[in-house]
């Protein structure tokens, strides 16, 4: 309800439902609601014009705890209907509430700047008179933004307002209509509200009317600080701190008028994520083996040894990450990566090499369905049999150095089985000292001889297994052109032929900072 986009410069708006007809059919019950300028705190634009308020198409009200039918059109006076007269607690207590129910309001922390504040948590109360009419009194608060610029060409995509800790701008709160006051407790409270503009809006050089508004709970912000962040489509931001002189009181609107200059924008780092989902394929380069979509790499069986792991791939125009298989003494087995969507929990029966693309104990990728399985390590066995002499790596297709912020990793069923079974027929038994880990090496250049290092334990202290998608912070590696991965086990996992545990792990959602 309450569209904030028009300025009332002359007279009233005439729409079909503003003409109220006192008509009832059968047992139908009707209340007529008015939403007029006079029922609201007035606030003006620089030329002192007033702002009209309307019921919005789709609005409904609650009579006690019973909801009316939704109205079909925007109007100044609306007829709200019920099939039968609701059984209410005494008088006609009316609540306007589109996100909660009856007197229990819910102001959203993420709102949409489409002008319909009802869908964001706008809340009002009225007591209908003997003629079954009412004028709504608004009990939430509002922040009106009119934002201008003469040289910013990028579209504005969001405005966020953050209050000091302990001040709730959004959340669920009960309205005490008997005492005309809000109850003290706020459930799921948030001190930050984000107003989203979808694909974005272009700022204009001067005020041409009310730009947008957000709903808040009445809050004691007077004398505190509100941090307001304007975010643009290219990731740039403008931040200002306001010190309101008065609180956000029920029904009141506080205006924030801001002019933003291009020189004042701050470019924030952008996070891009490699998800291995087909919908996120953004590149123009055909991937290895003339395949384009990630799912094209997934074999019909759960085994990488079919040659499936011998391809390379690149996430062009997104993270720019690229992988090429490493040739060892046994071909691609020196190091490969296999796109997969296979998962399972039966580690005893599905824990052999025939299931080396299966992630253990998860329902799919960390996000979506697909993920990647990694194989490769340096074989320290010195008999000359060593088949892994080069670490498989992630590099950047365009050659630029960047920070890989994190990835999500978990165990494969194959590894989980071999750790539980003490691996490849070996006789060791896991002890409190047993560990199996991934070691990542970050290279800031191709000739970097002192790479940075990060570790992640797939098994720690003999009992702590990773059995769910877990975030691994790789930002500690710094800005890199390459990250290589090694797999290391504790001494009890080194058998007659080197590492007794298969050198696999699954990973997904690799985040790169641009």
Kinemage of the C-alpha trace (Angstrom):
@kinemage 1
@onewidth
@group {chain A} dominant
@subgroup {mainchain}
@vectorlist {calphas} color= white
{ca unk a 1} P 0.000 0.000 0.000
{ca unk a 2} L 0.909 3.673 -0.281
{ca unk a 3} L 2.683 4.394 -3.507
{ca unk a 4} L 5.354 7.025 -3.033
{ca unk a 5} L 5.953 7.887 -6.666
{ca unk a 6} L 3.494 10.676 -7.473
{ca unk a 7} L 3.237 14.289 -6.299
{ca unk a 8} L -0.223 15.723 -5.783
{ca unk a 9} L 0.049 19.062 -7.545
{ca unk a 10} L -3.609 19.818 -8.206
{ca unk a 11} L -6.672 17.838 -7.202
{ca unk a 12} L -7.814 14.350 -6.401
{ca unk a 13} L -7.222 11.170 -8.330
{ca unk a 14} L -10.257 9.541 -9.886
{ca unk a 15} L -10.195 5.785 -10.228
{ca unk a 16} L -12.914 3.232 -10.528
{ca unk a 17} L -12.812 1.968 -6.939
{ca unk a 18} L -12.680 5.432 -5.349
{ca unk a 19} L -16.446 5.654 -5.837
{ca unk a 20} L -17.814 3.708 -2.905
{ca unk a 21} L -21.065 1.870 -3.366
{ca unk a 22} L -22.944 0.730 -0.288
{ca unk a 23} L -23.896 -2.623 -1.765
{ca unk a 24} L -23.928 -6.089 -0.229
{ca unk a 25} L -24.819 -9.338 -1.906
{ca unk a 26} L -26.115 -12.375 -0.024
{ca unk a 27} L -24.101 -12.620 3.189
{ca unk a 28} L -21.165 -10.616 1.900
{ca unk a 29} L -19.684 -8.218 4.441
{ca unk a 30} L -17.977 -4.986 3.325
{ca unk a 31} L -15.766 -2.423 5.054
{ca unk a 32} L -14.785 0.738 3.195
{ca unk a 33} L -11.320 2.052 3.882
{ca unk a 34} L -9.953 5.485 3.085
{ca unk a 35} L -6.299 6.301 2.746
{ca unk a 36} L -6.041 10.055 2.436
{ca unk a 37} L -3.328 12.651 2.799
{ca unk a 38} L -5.098 13.946 5.875
{ca unk a 39} L -4.667 10.623 7.604
{ca unk a 40} L -0.894 10.747 7.316
{ca unk a 41} L 1.982 12.927 8.388
{ca unk a 42} L 2.451 15.297 5.474
{ca unk a 43} L 5.872 15.978 4.069
{ca unk a 44} L 6.734 18.102 1.108
{ca unk a 45} L 9.120 18.266 -1.778
{ca unk a 46} L 11.201 21.412 -2.231
{ca unk a 47} L 8.202 23.188 -3.786
{ca unk a 48} L 5.943 22.113 -0.899
{ca unk a 49} L 3.651 19.903 -2.968
{ca unk a 50} L 1.842 17.179 -1.111
{ca unk a 51} L 2.077 13.442 -1.633
{ca unk a 52} L -0.990 11.307 -2.302
{ca unk a 53} L -1.539 7.906 -0.743
{ca unk a 54} L -3.359 5.018 -2.341
{ca unk a 55} L -4.511 1.549 -1.649
{ca unk a 56} L -2.567 -0.778 -3.983
{ca unk a 57} L -3.913 -3.562 -6.149
{ca unk a 58} L -3.665 -6.784 -4.165
{ca unk a 59} L -4.090 -5.091 -0.768
{ca unk a 60} L -6.161 -6.785 1.886
{ca unk a 61} L -6.959 -6.111 5.549
{ca unk a 62} L -7.639 -8.148 8.646
{ca unk a 63} L -10.822 -7.801 10.667
{ca unk a 64} L -9.623 -9.209 13.935
{ca unk a 65} L -7.920 -12.418 12.864
{ca unk a 66} L -9.877 -12.901 9.618
{ca unk a 67} L -8.451 -11.701 6.327
{ca unk a 68} L -10.502 -9.960 3.634
{ca unk a 69} L -10.384 -10.610 -0.071
{ca unk a 70} L -7.731 -8.655 -1.955
{ca unk a 71} L -8.791 -5.599 -3.947
{ca unk a 72} L -8.190 -5.559 -7.692
{ca unk a 73} L -7.231 -1.949 -8.378
{ca unk a 74} L -5.325 0.934 -6.909
{ca unk a 75} L -7.642 3.506 -5.368
{ca unk a 76} L -8.146 6.178 -2.720
{ca unk a 77} L -11.125 4.417 -1.141
{ca unk a 78} L -11.378 0.640 -1.222
{ca unk a 79} L -14.085 -1.857 -0.442
{ca unk a 80} L -12.756 -4.849 1.468
{ca unk a 81} L -15.029 -7.855 1.398
{ca unk a 82} L -15.628 -11.100 3.277
{ca unk a 83} L -17.958 -13.919 2.276
{ca unk a 84} L -19.661 -13.578 5.654
{ca unk a 85} L -19.326 -11.171 8.523
{ca unk a 86} L -16.310 -12.363 10.531
{ca unk a 87} L -16.776 -13.236 14.146
{ca unk a 88} L -14.569 -10.581 15.762
{ca unk a 89} L -13.655 -9.678 19.311
{ca unk a 90} L -16.170 -6.866 19.816
{ca unk a 91} L -15.718 -3.810 17.619
{ca unk a 92} L -14.435 -3.720 14.043
{ca unk a 93} L -10.698 -3.727 14.730
{ca unk a 94} L -8.968 -3.375 11.368
{ca unk a 95} L -5.318 -4.202 10.713
{ca unk a 96} L -3.516 -3.487 7.466
{ca unk a 97} L -0.863 -6.208 7.387
{ca unk a 98} L 0.505 -7.841 4.224
{ca unk a 99} L 3.573 -9.619 5.599
{ca unk a 100} L 2.398 -10.809 9.002
{ca unk a 101} L -1.043 -11.638 10.339
{ca unk a 102} L -3.682 -9.512 12.101
{ca unk a 103} L -1.963 -7.517 14.898
{ca unk a 104} L 1.390 -9.270 14.483
{ca unk a 105} L 3.436 -7.114 12.122
{ca unk a 106} L 6.544 -8.141 10.194
{ca unk a 107} L 8.791 -5.492 8.645
{ca unk a 108} L 11.167 -7.087 6.142
{ca unk a 109} L 14.921 -6.554 6.247
{ca unk a 110} L 15.067 -6.855 2.446
{ca unk a 111} L 12.546 -4.645 0.655
{ca unk a 112} L 11.670 -3.825 -2.947
{ca unk a 113} L 11.423 -0.253 -4.226
{ca unk a 114} L 8.332 -0.844 -6.330
{ca unk a 115} L 6.200 1.662 -4.423
{ca unk a 116} L 4.056 -0.982 -2.740
{ca unk a 117} L 5.047 -0.656 0.901
{ca unk a 118} L 2.515 -3.229 2.037
{ca unk a 119} L 4.684 -5.994 0.637
{ca unk a 120} L 7.619 -4.670 2.685
{ca unk a 121} L 5.825 -4.615 6.038
{ca unk a 122} L 3.709 -1.434 6.090
{ca unk a 123} L 1.297 -1.764 9.006
{ca unk a 124} L -1.781 0.224 10.015
{ca unk a 125} L -4.697 0.110 12.428
{ca unk a 126} L -8.221 1.533 12.446
{ca unk a 127} L -11.497 1.109 14.277
{ca unk a 128} L -14.335 1.081 11.762
{ca unk a 129} L -17.385 3.190 12.611
{ca unk a 130} L -21.074 2.288 12.634
{ca unk a 131} L -21.213 2.920 8.879
{ca unk a 132} L -18.502 0.315 8.343
{ca unk a 133} L -15.951 2.846 7.157
{ca unk a 134} L -12.485 3.624 8.476
{ca unk a 135} L -9.439 5.806 7.839
{ca unk a 136} L -6.205 3.937 8.323
{ca unk a 137} L -3.652 5.162 10.843
{ca unk a 138} L -0.144 4.005 10.023
{ca unk a 139} L 1.855 2.527 12.874
{ca unk a 140} L 5.130 1.758 11.119
{ca unk a 141} L 7.692 4.416 10.187
{ca unk a 142} L 9.157 5.439 6.859
{ca unk a 143} L 12.384 6.765 5.397
{ca unk a 144} L 11.921 8.657 2.142
{ca unk a 145} L 14.918 8.963 -0.174
{ca unk a 146} L 15.257 11.446 -2.959
{ca unk a 147} L 18.659 10.846 -4.479
{ca unk a 148} L 20.151 12.861 -7.317
{ca unk a 149} L 23.305 13.076 -9.392
{ca unk a 150} L 24.525 15.025 -12.399
{ca unk a 151} L 27.395 12.742 -13.437
{ca unk a 152} L 26.795 9.183 -12.153
{ca unk a 153} L 25.746 7.051 -15.134
{ca unk a 154} L 25.648 3.621 -13.457
{ca unk a 155} L 22.277 2.480 -12.171
{ca unk a 156} L 21.529 2.533 -8.460
{ca unk a 157} L 20.644 -1.019 -7.390
{ca unk a 158} L 20.160 -0.717 -3.619
{ca unk a 159} L 20.117 1.565 -0.599
{ca unk a 160} L 20.841 0.105 2.833
{ca unk a 161} L 20.266 1.766 6.198
{ca unk a 162} L 22.062 0.452 9.269
{ca unk a 163} L 21.279 1.644 12.785
{ca unk a 164} L 23.502 1.260 15.831
{ca unk a 165} L 23.514 -2.098 17.581
{ca unk a 166} L 20.430 -2.744 19.642
{ca unk a 167} L 18.123 -0.616 17.482
{ca unk a 168} L 15.703 -2.728 15.458
{ca unk a 169} L 14.612 -1.322 12.121
{ca unk a 170} L 13.047 -4.592 10.952
{ca unk a 171} L 11.594 -7.700 12.514
{ca unk a 172} L 8.367 -9.099 13.945
{ca unk a 173} L 6.471 -7.083 16.532
{ca unk a 174} L 2.994 -7.176 18.058
{ca unk a 175} L 0.786 -4.083 18.064
{ca unk a 176} L -1.219 -3.452 21.249
{ca unk a 177} L -4.329 -1.864 19.740
{ca unk a 178} L -6.003 -1.477 23.143
{ca unk a 179} L -3.326 0.915 24.355
{ca unk a 180} L -2.355 2.195 20.908
{ca unk a 181} L 1.261 1.145 21.406
{ca unk a 182} L 3.782 -1.394 20.187
{ca unk a 183} L 4.730 -4.250 22.458
{ca unk a 184} L 8.332 -4.097 23.593
{ca unk a 185} L 9.660 -7.385 22.220
{ca unk a 186} L 10.950 -7.679 18.645
{ca unk a 187} L 11.431 -11.182 17.248
{ca unk a 188} L 14.123 -11.771 14.610
{ca unk a 189} L 15.101 -8.126 14.885
{ca unk a 190} L 17.545 -6.543 12.441
{ca unk a 191} L 19.281 -3.187 12.621
{ca unk a 192} L 19.777 -3.083 8.833
{ca unk a 193} L 17.222 -2.713 6.025
{ca unk a 194} L 18.096 -2.968 2.328
{ca unk a 195} L 15.889 -1.325 -0.309
{ca unk a 196} L 16.400 -3.084 -3.659
{ca unk a 197} L 15.799 -1.520 -7.083
{ca unk a 198} L 15.879 -4.690 -9.189
{ca unk a 199} L 17.874 -4.006 -12.347
{ca unk a 200} L 18.515 -0.505 -11.047
{ca unk a 201} L 17.428 3.083 -11.688
{ca unk a 202} L 19.293 5.999 -13.213
{ca unk a 203} L 19.743 9.016 -10.967
{ca unk a 204} L 18.587 12.357 -12.326
{ca unk a 205} L 20.270 15.721 -11.833
{ca unk a 206} L 17.486 17.257 -9.782
{ca unk a 207} L 14.528 16.169 -7.713
{ca unk a 208} L 11.561 15.191 -9.856
{ca unk a 209} L 9.346 13.817 -7.124
{ca unk a 210} L 9.528 11.265 -4.351
{ca unk a 211} L 12.149 8.746 -5.354
{ca unk a 212} L 11.621 5.769 -3.028
{ca unk a 213} L 10.760 4.859 0.530
{ca unk a 214} L 11.416 2.031 2.967
{ca unk a 215} L 9.363 0.823 5.916
{ca unk a 216} L 10.851 0.527 9.396
{ca unk a 217} L 9.629 -0.325 12.841
{ca unk a 218} L 9.257 2.745 15.069
{ca unk a 219} L 12.744 3.071 16.521
{ca unk a 220} L 14.690 5.320 18.853
{ca unk a 221} L 17.243 6.657 16.384
{ca unk a 222} L 17.253 10.277 17.550
{ca unk a 223} L 20.749 11.331 18.598
{ca unk a 224} L 22.313 8.143 17.174
{ca unk a 225} L 23.812 7.455 13.758
{ca unk a 226} L 22.358 5.839 10.655
{ca unk a 227} L 24.843 4.520 8.086
{ca unk a 228} L 23.383 4.734 4.575
{ca unk a 229} L 25.088 2.906 1.700
{ca unk a 230} L 24.109 3.476 -1.946
{ca unk a 231} L 25.261 0.607 -4.174
{ca unk a 232} L 25.529 0.849 -7.967
{ca unk a 233} L 25.438 -1.783 -10.703
{ca unk a 234} L 29.222 -1.773 -11.190
{ca unk a 235} L 29.804 -2.470 -7.487
{ca unk a 236} L 30.726 1.110 -6.593
{ca unk a 237} L 29.256 2.535 -3.394
{ca unk a 238} L 28.601 5.856 -1.711
{ca unk a 239} L 28.351 5.917 2.080
{ca unk a 240} L 27.007 8.652 4.307
{ca unk a 241} L 26.320 8.841 8.028
{ca unk a 242} L 23.223 10.682 9.211
{ca unk a 243} L 22.473 11.773 12.775
{ca unk a 244} L 18.677 12.061 13.062
{ca unk a 245} L 17.418 14.651 15.518
{ca unk a 246} L 14.218 12.737 16.147
{ca unk a 247} L 13.101 9.139 16.484
{ca unk a 248} L 11.339 7.112 13.819
{ca unk a 249} L 7.860 7.371 15.311
{ca unk a 250} L 4.675 5.602 14.267
{ca unk a 251} L 3.261 7.053 11.048
{ca unk a 252} L 6.117 9.535 10.603
{ca unk a 253} L 8.394 9.928 7.610
{ca unk a 254} L 11.998 11.047 7.697
{ca unk a 255} L 13.402 12.434 4.474
{ca unk a 256} L 16.940 11.746 3.265
{ca unk a 257} L 17.874 14.021 0.371
{ca unk a 258} L 21.281 13.227 -1.116
{ca unk a 259} L 23.263 14.359 -4.142
{ca unk a 260} L 25.976 11.924 -5.206
{ca unk a 261} L 28.981 12.918 -7.327
{ca unk a 262} L 30.904 10.364 -9.356
{ca unk a 263} L 34.125 11.452 -7.649
{ca unk a 264} L 32.641 10.425 -4.286
{ca unk a 265} L 32.004 6.810 -5.295
{ca unk a 266} L 34.163 4.079 -3.842
{ca unk a 267} L 34.838 0.923 -5.826
{ca unk a 268} L 34.385 -2.151 -3.678
{ca unk a 269} L 35.929 -5.535 -4.513
{ca unk a 270} L 33.585 -7.791 -6.441
{ca unk a 271} L 33.219 -11.462 -5.558
{ca unk a 272} L 32.694 -13.889 -8.435
{ca unk a 273} L 31.898 -17.536 -7.771
{ca unk a 274} L 32.571 -20.679 -9.815
{ca unk a 275} L 29.536 -22.886 -9.118
{ca unk a 276} L 29.908 -25.607 -11.806
{ca unk a 277} L 26.223 -25.111 -12.626
{ca unk a 278} L 25.177 -24.993 -16.291
{ca unk a 279} L 23.112 -21.858 -15.706
{ca unk a 280} L 26.284 -20.043 -14.642
{ca unk a 281} L 28.352 -20.901 -17.715
{ca unk a 282} L 29.263 -17.452 -19.014
{ca unk a 283} L 32.287 -18.118 -21.187
{ca unk a 284} L 32.706 -18.044 -24.946
{ca unk a 285} L 35.590 -20.502 -25.080
{ca unk a 286} L 34.642 -24.115 -25.628
{ca unk a 287} L 35.827 -26.166 -22.705
{ca unk a 288} L 38.034 -29.221 -23.015
{ca unk a 289} L 36.905 -32.023 -25.337
{ca unk a 290} L 34.704 -29.540 -27.226
{ca unk a 291} L 32.230 -29.384 -24.365
{ca unk a 292} L 30.637 -26.168 -23.153
{ca unk a 293} L 28.263 -26.890 -20.279
{ca unk a 294} L 29.609 -28.309 -17.039
{ca unk a 295} L 27.170 -31.220 -16.984
{ca unk a 296} L 28.540 -32.425 -20.310
{ca unk a 297} L 31.650 -33.571 -18.455
{ca unk a 298} L 29.773 -35.798 -16.011
{ca unk a 299} L 30.064 -39.484 -17.080
{ca unk a 300} L 27.278 -42.006 -16.921
{ca unk a 301} L 29.213 -43.887 -14.237
{ca unk a 302} L 30.748 -42.557 -11.046
{ca unk a 303} L 34.314 -43.296 -12.068
{ca unk a 304} L 36.867 -40.807 -13.400
{ca unk a 305} L 39.156 -43.500 -14.821
{ca unk a 306} L 37.023 -43.762 -17.965
{ca unk a 307} L 39.109 -40.886 -19.317
{ca unk a 308} L 36.671 -38.415 -17.896
{ca unk a 309} L 39.389 -36.695 -15.872
{ca unk a 310} L 41.693 -36.006 -18.812
{ca unk a 311} L 40.012 -32.764 -19.906
{ca unk a 312} L 40.732 -29.146 -19.100
{ca unk a 313} L 38.186 -26.466 -18.327
{ca unk a 314} L 37.980 -22.695 -17.991
{ca unk a 315} L 35.418 -20.424 -16.280
{ca unk a 316} L 35.912 -17.615 -18.769
{ca unk a 317} L 34.400 -14.136 -18.194
{ca unk a 318} L 33.447 -15.149 -14.659
{ca unk a 319} L 36.187 -16.196 -12.207
{ca unk a 320} L 38.644 -16.826 -15.098
{ca unk a 321} L 39.788 -19.965 -13.254
{ca unk a 322} L 41.269 -22.726 -15.401
{ca unk a 323} L 42.328 -26.307 -14.761
{ca unk a 324} L 44.569 -28.533 -16.880
{ca unk a 325} L 45.240 -32.192 -16.012
{ca unk a 326} L 48.751 -33.172 -14.967
{ca unk a 327} L 50.388 -36.029 -16.860
{ca unk a 328} L 52.128 -38.478 -14.553
{ca unk a 329} L 53.778 -41.814 -15.219
{ca unk a 330} L 50.288 -43.200 -15.742
{ca unk a 331} L 48.866 -40.432 -17.917
{ca unk a 332} L 46.189 -38.147 -16.498
{ca unk a 333} L 46.259 -39.961 -13.167
{ca unk a 334} L 49.063 -37.604 -12.170
{ca unk a 335} L 46.352 -35.075 -11.381
{ca unk a 336} L 42.848 -34.501 -12.683
{ca unk a 337} L 39.561 -32.835 -11.853
{ca unk a 338} L 36.207 -34.447 -12.472
{ca unk a 339} L 32.924 -32.544 -12.656
{ca unk a 340} L 30.292 -34.539 -10.797
{ca unk a 341} L 26.820 -34.601 -9.339
{ca unk a 342} L 27.114 -38.013 -7.654
{ca unk a 343} L 26.507 -38.240 -3.904
{ca unk a 344} L 26.018 -41.090 -1.451
{ca unk a 345} L 26.087 -42.234 2.155
{ca unk a 346} L 26.761 -45.960 1.764
{ca unk a 347} L 30.510 -45.738 2.316
{ca unk a 348} L 30.874 -49.464 2.997
{ca unk a 349} L 29.392 -50.598 -0.334
{ca unk a 350} L 30.122 -47.547 -2.477
{ca unk a 351} L 33.582 -46.679 -1.255
{ca unk a 352} L 35.776 -48.261 -3.905
{ca unk a 353} L 37.608 -46.588 -6.789
{ca unk a 354} L 34.487 -47.240 -8.879
{ca unk a 355} L 32.849 -44.365 -6.946
{ca unk a 356} L 35.694 -41.862 -7.030
{ca unk a 357} L 33.422 -39.022 -8.242
{ca unk a 358} L 30.975 -39.402 -5.366
{ca unk a 359} L 30.805 -36.798 -2.578
{ca unk a 360} L 30.033 -38.287 0.795
{ca unk a 361} L 27.006 -37.548 2.972
{ca unk a 362} L 25.757 -34.477 1.085
{ca unk a 363} L 22.648 -33.990 -1.063
{ca unk a 364} L 24.371 -32.254 -3.954
{ca unk a 365} L 26.806 -29.420 -4.545
{ca unk a 366} L 27.240 -26.716 -1.946
{ca unk a 367} L 24.939 -24.643 -4.149
{ca unk a 368} L 22.959 -26.333 -6.860
{ca unk a 369} L 23.709 -29.823 -8.099
{ca unk a 370} L 27.203 -29.928 -9.581
{ca unk a 371} L 30.613 -29.776 -7.945
{ca unk a 372} L 34.181 -30.810 -8.779
{ca unk a 373} L 36.333 -33.702 -7.547
{ca unk a 374} L 40.094 -33.238 -7.311
{ca unk a 375} L 42.796 -35.879 -7.542
{ca unk a 376} L 46.538 -35.333 -7.266
{ca unk a 377} L 49.504 -35.208 -4.915
{ca unk a 378} L 53.285 -35.463 -4.823
{ca unk a 379} L 54.333 -39.054 -4.295
{ca unk a 380} L 57.180 -39.118 -1.758
{ca unk a 381} L 57.859 -42.826 -2.232
{ca unk a 382} L 61.459 -42.986 -3.517
{ca unk a 383} L 61.637 -46.373 -5.269
{ca unk a 384} L 61.358 -44.815 -8.688
{ca unk a 385} L 57.793 -46.019 -8.936
{ca unk a 386} L 56.411 -42.584 -8.023
{ca unk a 387} L 53.709 -41.629 -10.493
{ca unk a 388} L 52.869 -38.152 -9.199
{ca unk a 389} L 55.628 -35.621 -9.648
{ca unk a 390} L 53.717 -32.433 -10.412
{ca unk a 391} L 50.896 -30.904 -8.373
{ca unk a 392} L 47.601 -30.203 -10.147
{ca unk a 393} L 46.706 -26.501 -9.984
{ca unk a 394} L 44.107 -23.845 -10.544
{ca unk a 395} L 45.366 -20.942 -12.646
{ca unk a 396} L 43.789 -17.886 -14.243
{ca unk a 397} L 42.870 -18.049 -17.911
{ca unk a 398} L 43.836 -14.397 -18.509
{ca unk a 399} L 47.093 -14.618 -16.547
{ca unk a 400} L 46.118 -11.989 -13.952
{ca unk a 401} L 46.979 -12.431 -10.271
{ca unk a 402} L 43.943 -12.438 -7.949
{ca unk a 403} L 42.852 -13.403 -4.453
{ca unk a 404} L 40.921 -16.670 -4.244
{ca unk a 405} L 38.842 -15.880 -1.190
{ca unk a 406} L 37.496 -19.329 -0.350
{ca unk a 407} L 36.060 -22.601 -1.606
{ca unk a 408} L 33.745 -25.177 -0.052
{ca unk a 409} L 35.197 -28.678 0.392
{ca unk a 410} L 34.182 -32.091 1.692
{ca unk a 411} L 35.266 -35.721 1.581
{ca unk a 412} L 34.492 -38.176 -1.187
{ca unk a 413} L 32.928 -41.531 -0.390
{ca unk a 414} L 36.049 -43.240 -1.730
{ca unk a 415} L 38.327 -41.416 0.730
{ca unk a 416} L 35.940 -41.842 3.647
{ca unk a 417} L 35.807 -45.587 3.009
{ca unk a 418} L 39.576 -45.960 2.754
{ca unk a 419} L 40.189 -43.980 5.915
{ca unk a 420} L 37.671 -46.086 7.810
{ca unk a 421} L 39.077 -49.305 6.360
{ca unk a 422} L 42.697 -48.228 6.877
{ca unk a 423} L 43.241 -47.970 3.139
{ca unk a 424} L 44.301 -50.364 0.372
{ca unk a 425} L 44.711 -53.421 2.559
{ca unk a 426} L 47.125 -51.725 4.937
{ca unk a 427} L 47.215 -52.800 8.550
{ca unk a 428} L 47.226 -49.404 10.224
{ca unk a 429} L 44.465 -48.377 12.579
{ca unk a 430} L 43.440 -44.747 12.982
{ca unk a 431} L 44.808 -43.226 16.150
{ca unk a 432} L 44.348 -39.893 17.872
{ca unk a 433} L 47.317 -38.684 15.823
{ca unk a 434} L 45.960 -39.709 12.407
{ca unk a 435} L 45.404 -36.837 9.976
{ca unk a 436} L 44.588 -36.441 6.297
{ca unk a 437} L 44.724 -32.960 4.840
{ca unk a 438} L 44.781 -30.779 1.747
{ca unk a 439} L 47.676 -28.358 1.430
{ca unk a 440} L 47.241 -25.386 -0.920
{ca unk a 441} L 50.270 -23.481 -2.208
{ca unk a 442} L 49.774 -19.975 -3.573
{ca unk a 443} L 52.207 -18.623 -6.185
{ca unk a 444} L 52.297 -14.870 -6.788
{ca unk a 445} L 54.179 -15.419 -10.067
{ca unk a 446} L 55.218 -18.319 -12.272
{ca unk a 447} L 58.786 -18.264 -10.902
{ca unk a 448} L 57.754 -17.880 -7.244
{ca unk a 449} L 60.008 -20.182 -5.196
{ca unk a 450} L 58.461 -19.363 -1.818
{ca unk a 451} L 54.715 -19.939 -2.144
{ca unk a 452} L 52.300 -19.166 0.670
{ca unk a 453} L 50.460 -22.107 2.241
{ca unk a 454} L 47.021 -22.996 3.644
{ca unk a 455} L 45.853 -26.312 5.074
{ca unk a 456} L 42.491 -28.027 5.446
{ca unk a 457} L 41.981 -31.245 7.433
{ca unk a 458} L 39.613 -33.808 5.919
{ca unk a 459} L 40.425 -35.972 8.955
{ca unk a 460} L 41.910 -34.640 12.176
{ca unk a 461} L 42.884 -36.406 15.390
{ca unk a 462} L 41.706 -39.747 14.083
{ca unk a 463} L 37.995 -39.098 14.638
{ca unk a 464} L 37.092 -35.682 13.250
{ca unk a 465} L 35.909 -36.413 9.703
{ca unk a 466} L 34.577 -33.719 7.394
{ca unk a 467} L 31.176 -35.007 6.273
{ca unk a 468} L 29.512 -31.825 5.030
{ca unk a 469} L 30.359 -28.875 2.815
{ca unk a 470} L 32.801 -26.774 4.802
{ca unk a 471} L 34.216 -23.346 3.957
{ca unk a 472} L 37.991 -23.178 3.450
{ca unk a 473} L 39.529 -19.711 3.660
{ca unk a 474} L 42.143 -19.311 0.919
{ca unk a 475} L 42.498 -15.541 1.173
{ca unk a 476} L 45.568 -16.102 3.363
{ca unk a 477} L 47.430 -17.118 0.195
{ca unk a 478} L 47.220 -13.527 -0.988
{ca unk a 479} L 47.102 -12.479 -4.632
{ca unk a 480} L 48.154 -15.455 -6.749
{ca unk a 481} L 48.489 -16.547 -10.364
{ca unk a 482} L 48.328 -20.221 -9.385
{ca unk a 483} L 47.173 -22.397 -6.490
{ca unk a 484} L 48.502 -25.959 -6.344
{ca unk a 485} L 46.971 -28.670 -4.171
{ca unk a 486} L 48.765 -31.502 -2.405
{ca unk a 487} L 47.306 -34.273 -0.240
{ca unk a 488} L 49.178 -35.374 2.866
{ca unk a 489} L 48.542 -38.111 5.390
{ca unk a 490} L 50.142 -38.764 8.753
{ca unk a 491} L 52.949 -41.315 8.994
{ca unk a 492} L 50.582 -44.186 9.736
{ca unk a 493} L 49.017 -43.646 6.285
{ca unk a 494} L 52.285 -44.144 4.429
{ca unk a 495} L 52.480 -47.767 3.272
{ca unk a 496} L 54.811 -49.861 1.141
{ca unk a 497} L 53.950 -47.817 -1.940
{ca unk a 498} L 53.613 -44.371 -0.466
{ca unk a 499} L 50.333 -42.694 0.520
{ca unk a 500} L 47.758 -45.380 1.309
{ca unk a 501} L 44.740 -43.089 1.080
{ca unk a 502} L 43.397 -41.991 -2.335
{ca unk a 503} L 44.259 -38.318 -2.882
{ca unk a 504} L 40.746 -37.028 -3.560
{ca unk a 505} L 38.545 -34.255 -2.242
{ca unk a 506} L 35.389 -32.567 -3.525
{ca unk a 507} L 35.032 -28.812 -3.863
{ca unk a 508} L 32.460 -26.265 -5.003
{ca unk a 509} L 31.710 -22.524 -5.087
{ca unk a 510} L 35.218 -21.165 -5.549
{ca unk a 511} L 35.058 -17.413 -4.829
{ca unk a 512} L 37.503 -15.004 -6.488
{ca unk a 513} L 37.893 -11.317 -5.615
{ca unk a 514} L 38.041 -8.863 -8.517
